[in-house]
C-alpha cells in the first residue's frame, strides 16, 4: 500500500512540473501575441528615429513582460514548493496511520483468536453441563480385557464394556467407576474414597513441642527414637544387620506423665505423615462402621507412607475380649478385631508405624500386646527427684523467676507429682506473684503453689493471702 502511495505522489509531482512548463509556454505565446499586436498597430517607420522609438517601445514592453513572467514564475515556484511540502507531510501522516492500522489489525487478529478459543472452551463446558449425569458403580469381576461385571449404586449387577481410553490393568475388583446412563459402559475410573472422619485424623500442622521440651524421660526418648524415628531416617542400618524395624510402640503409665507430649515430639521431629486418633472415635453406633473406619484409616496410611498413626487412649477399643452381653460390646470387639488385622494381619501394612498410649495396660487384650503389633512397650513412670527438677527447668524457661529460687528444693517437696502437676505448680506460682504484684516468681510463691495444688487435688479449701483484684 505504501508503494502505491509513493507512486501516486510521484505522479502528482510530475503533473505539477508539466503544469509549470505549460504556464511558461502560455506566457511566451502571450508575449509573442502582444508584440505582434504592437507591430500591427504601429505604422511602418519611415525614418531611423521612428525605428528607434519603435525599438524602445518594444524593448520596454518586452522588459515589463519579462519582469511579470519572472514574478509569476517565482510565485508559482513558491506555491509549488508549499504544495510539495504539504504533500510530503500528508504522505508521512498517512504512512504513520498505515503503521498504526496494521498494528491494530494484528492486535484485533490476536484478540479474535483468543476469543475464538474462549468460545470453544465455553461451548465445551456448556456441552459437558448439558450432558446427563453418570452413575457411580463398583467393579466386581473381570470377564476379559473389554468386558467387566459392575454393580451400580442402585444395586443390580451388569456386564458392560469399558472405554478404550481406560487401561485394562487398572480395572480391578473393588475399583469405583462411573457408568453411562444409557449403555452403562464404564466412562472413567474414580479414586478410592475415604470417610471424612479419616481425613480429619491427618495432622496438617506439625506440633511445636520437641524432645527438648520433655524432661526426665531420657531413656524413654531414646527408646522411641530407636523404634520410630531411626527406621524412617536411616533404614540402611536395619538392612545391614538383617532385622525388621519395630512396627509399633505402646506408651503406658499414670496420667500426666508425658505420653501424649512424647508423641507430639515424634511428630515434630519426623518428616512422615502423622495421623492421630482417640480410641473412642473408632467406636461407632452402627454395625460395621467402626471396622470400616479402621480399615480406611490403614488404607490411607499405606497410601501416604511413611506414616505414623498415634492412637491415644487405646484401651477404649482394645480392652480384653469377654463374653459380650450387649450389641455395643460386640461392636467394640468387631472394631478391635479389625484393628488387630490392620496392625499385623494377612496383608502387609507397609511403612506404617503405630504409637499407642494408655493409662490401663492391665485391661488391654493380650493379642494387642504381642510382638508384631507392639514390638516395644515403653513405661512412662512418675518422675523421680531428678526428673522433676528437669521438668521444672523446662517449664521455668519461659517464666520470670527470681535468682534465689531453689528448684532442687521444689523438686524435693513435690514427691509423687507428675509432669502435669508440676506444670500446674509453675502456673500457680506465677499467679501468686501476680497477686502480690511482684516482678518475678519467688521461692515463697512456689511453696504456696505446692500447697495449693496438693489441697486442690485432695478437694480441700485453700487459705492464701492476698486478693487478685483487691
Secondary structure by P-SEA (a helix, b strand, c coil): caaaaaaaaaaaaaaaaaaaaaaaaaaaaaaaaaaaaaaaaccccccaaaaaaaaaaaaaaaaaaaaaaaaaaaaaaaaaaaaaaaaaaaaaaaaaaaaaaaaaaaaaaaaaaaaaaaaaaaaaaaaaaacbbbbbbbbcccccccbbbbbcccbbbbbcccccccccccccccccbbbbcccccccccccccccaaaaaaccccccccccccccccaaaaaaaaaccccccccaaaaaaaccccccbbbbbccccccaaaaaaaaaaacccbbbbbccccccccccaaaaaaaaaaaaaaaaaccbbbbbcccccccccccccccaaaaaaaaaaaaaaaaaccccccccbbbbbbbcccccccccccccccccbbbbbccccaaaaaaaaaaaaccccccccccaaaaaaaaccccaaaaaaaaaaaaaaaaaaccccccaaaaaaaaaaaaaaaacccccccccccc
